[in-house]
Amino acid sequence: MDPVIQRALDGFVSAVRETFADDLRAIVLFGSAAEDRLRATSDVNLIIVLHRFDPTRAAAFAALQAPEWTAAQLRHMWLRGDEIAEAAAAFAVKFLDVRRRHRVLHGDDPFAALDVPRAAAVAQLKQTLLGLVLNLRHHLIARGQFEDSLAMAAADASGPLRASAAELLELEGAPAPTPKEALQRVAGDTLAELSRLRDEAALPAGQAGPLTRKLLGLAERMLERVRALA
């Protein structure tokens, strides 16, 4: 991990531990950061699991917000331990990805035995992919003349597409070792433009539109495969 991001992460973890003290159960890093595969467009995703949520301690922590946490793109979810099963059923794709790719930074592992009902996984995967389809169509129509906007839409779609591909293959009984490999397998090619966009946070002129259309077609095909599972 980049030393600047690591320092920001260490500072964040220290502040959470000091502020929430005995209310804190665990701090969990998930996604690309947990695999040490951060790209230029990657967020550093964390889940903080609490025994209870104390508004007074939350306000004290809010006052500690550091500019380097924002610069490092730290994104954090705050969850009580007794909400995990409910959250996993409601946001199955995200939490199945958490189960596959996470690293405990403090405390125990709240997701080691996470169980998500198959019906919830199928329903939420369908919802996620339909949302991607509608969002990409919107950008192609409303923002199609602005390459920067299309590139941003494609970058934003990257994470959900990888997680969705991994869950789709798992539901079909042919899991992939990583979400990246799952997306390559489902897409039928290496999606080199998407990798370049994630590495450099930009694309050469004229490539954003074709990539966005390619991702839209991919999301539509994946959605059809999910519908066949129901």
C-alpha positions in Angstrom: 0.0 0.0 0.0 1.2 3.5 -0.8 2.9 5.0 2.3 0.7 8.1 2.3 -2.4 6.0 2.3 -1.0 3.7 4.9 -0.3 6.6 7.2 -3.8 8.0 6.7 -5.3 4.5 7.4 -3.2 4.1 10.6 -4.3 7.5 11.8 -7.9 6.7 11.2 -7.7 3.3 13.0 -6.0 4.9 16.0 -8.6 7.6 16.2 -11.5 5.1 16.0 -9.9 2.9 18.7 -9.3 5.8 21.1 -12.7 7.5 20.6 -15.0 4.5 20.6 -13.0 2.5 23.2 -15.2 -0.3 24.7 -18.0 0.4 22.2 -15.7 -0.8 19.4 -15.8 -4.5 18.3 -13.8 -4.5 15.0 -12.3 -2.4 12.2 -12.4 -4.3 8.9 -10.7 -3.3 5.6 -12.4 -4.7 2.5 -12.2 -4.7 -1.3 -9.1 -3.8 -3.3 -7.3 -2.4 -0.3 -7.6 -5.7 1.6 -5.9 -7.4 -1.4 -3.2 -4.7 -1.7 -4.5 -3.9 -5.2 -5.4 -0.3 -4.9 -5.6 1.7 -8.2 -5.7 5.4 -8.9 -9.5 5.4 -8.8 -9.9 3.0 -5.8 -11.5 3.9 -2.5 -10.1 2.5 0.7 -13.2 0.8 2.2 -13.7 0.1 5.8 -16.4 -1.2 8.1 -16.4 -0.3 11.7 -18.4 -2.7 13.8 -19.7 -1.4 17.1 -21.4 -2.9 20.1 -23.5 0.2 20.3 -23.6 3.5 18.5 -23.0 6.4 20.9 -23.9 9.8 19.3 -21.7 11.6 21.8 -18.6 9.6 20.8 -19.7 9.9 17.1 -19.7 13.7 17.5 -16.3 13.6 19.1 -14.9 11.5 16.3 -16.5 13.8 13.7 -14.4 16.7 15.1 -11.2 14.7 14.5 -11.8 14.4 10.7 -8.4 14.8 9.0 -7.8 16.1 5.5 -5.5 13.2 4.8 -8.4 10.7 5.4 -10.3 12.4 2.6 -7.2 12.6 0.3 -6.6 8.9 0.8 -10.3 8.3 -0.2 -11.2 6.5 3.0 -14.8 5.4 2.9 -16.3 4.0 6.1 -19.5 2.2 7.0 -20.6 2.1 10.7 -22.5 -1.0 11.7 -23.6 -2.5 15.0 -22.8 -6.2 15.4 -26.5 -7.1 15.8 -27.2 -5.5 12.4 -24.8 -7.6 10.4 -27.2 -10.4 9.3 -29.9 -7.9 8.4 -27.5 -5.7 6.4 -26.0 -8.8 4.6 -29.5 -9.8 3.5 -30.4 -6.3 2.4 -27.1 -5.6 0.6 -26.1 -9.1 -0.4 -23.7 -8.3 -3.2 -21.6 -5.9 -1.1 -21.4 -8.2 1.9 -20.6 -11.3 -0.1 -17.7 -9.3 -1.5 -16.8 -8.3 2.0 -16.8 -12.0 3.0 -14.5 -12.8 0.1 -12.1 -9.9 0.4 -11.5 -8.5 3.9 -8.8 -8.0 6.4 -9.3 -7.3 10.2 -7.4 -4.3 11.4 -8.7 -4.5 15.0 -10.8 -6.8 17.0 -12.4 -10.1 15.9 -13.6 -11.1 12.5 -17.4 -10.3 12.3 -17.7 -11.8 8.8 -15.8 -15.1 9.1 -19.1 -17.1 9.3 -21.3 -14.7 7.4 -24.3 -16.5 5.7 -26.4 -14.8 3.0 -29.5 -16.6 1.8 -29.3 -17.5 -1.9 -32.7 -15.9 -2.6 -31.4 -12.6 -1.1 -28.2 -12.8 -3.1 -30.1 -13.4 -6.4 -32.5 -10.6 -5.7 -29.8 -8.1 -4.7 -27.6 -9.0 -7.6 -30.5 -8.4 -10.0 -31.1 -5.0 -8.3 -27.4 -4.0 -8.5 -27.1 -4.9 -12.2 -30.3 -3.2 -13.1 -29.2 -0.1 -11.3 -25.9 -0.2 -13.3 -27.8 -0.6 -16.6 -30.0 2.3 -15.9 -27.2 4.5 -14.7 -24.9 3.8 -17.7 -27.8 4.4 -20.2 -28.4 7.7 -18.5 -24.8 8.8 -18.8 -24.6 7.7 -22.5 -27.7 9.8 -23.3 -27.4 12.8 -20.9 -23.6 13.1 -20.8 -22.5 11.3 -23.9 -20.7 14.4 -25.3 -18.6 14.8 -22.2 -15.8 12.2 -22.2 -14.7 13.0 -18.6 -18.2 12.3 -17.4 -18.4 9.0 -19.3 -14.9 8.0 -17.9 -16.1 8.7 -14.4 -19.3 6.7 -14.9 -17.2 3.8 -16.3 -14.8 4.0 -13.3 -17.7 4.1 -10.9 -19.2 1.0 -12.5 -16.0 -1.0 -12.2 -16.2 -2.0 -8.6 -19.9 -3.1 -8.7 -19.3 -5.0 -11.9 -16.4 -6.9 -10.5 -18.3 -7.8 -7.3 -21.4 -8.7 -9.4 -19.3 -11.0 -11.7 -17.8 -12.8 -8.7 -21.2 -13.4 -7.1 -22.8 -14.4 -10.5 -20.1 -17.1 -11.0 -20.5 -18.3 -7.4 -24.3 -18.6 -7.8 -23.8 -20.5 -11.1 -21.4 -22.9 -9.3 -18.2 -21.8 -11.0 -16.5 -19.3 -8.6 -13.4 -17.3 -9.7 -10.4 -16.8 -7.4 -10.8 -13.0 -7.5 -13.4 -10.5 -8.6 -11.0 -9.2 -11.3 -10.7 -12.7 -12.8 -14.5 -13.1 -12.5 -15.0 -10.0 -14.5 -12.5 -11.1 -17.1 -14.2 -14.5 -17.3 -17.7 -13.0 -17.6 -16.7 -10.3 -20.0 -14.9 -12.7 -22.4 -11.9 -10.3 -22.8 -9.4 -8.5 -20.6 -11.2 -5.1 -20.6 -7.8 -3.5 -21.0 -9.4 0.0 -21.3 -11.1 -0.4 -17.9 -7.8 -1.5 -16.3 -6.1 1.5 -17.8 -8.8 3.8 -16.5 -8.5 2.3 -13.0 -4.7 2.7 -13.1 -4.5 6.2 -14.5 -7.9 7.7 -13.7 -8.1 8.9 -17.3 -8.5 7.5 -20.9 -7.1 8.6 -24.3 -9.5 10.8 -26.3 -12.3 8.9 -28.0 -12.2 5.8 -25.7 -14.6 6.7 -22.9 -17.7 6.3 -25.1 -16.9 2.9 -26.5 -15.8 1.6 -23.0 -19.1 2.9 -21.4 -21.1 1.2 -24.2 -19.1 -2.0 -23.6 -19.8 -2.0 -19.9 -23.5 -1.3 -20.5 -23.7 -4.4 -22.8 -21.8 -6.4 -20.2 -24.2 -5.4 -17.4 -27.2 -6.2 -19.6 -25.8 -9.7 -20.4 -25.0 -10.4 -16.7 -28.5 -9.3 -15.8 -30.0 -11.8 -18.2 -27.9 -14.6 -16.6 -29.2 -13.5 -13.1 -32.8 -13.6 -14.4 -32.2 -17.2 -15.5 -31.2 -18.1 -11.9 -34.5 -16.9 -10.4 
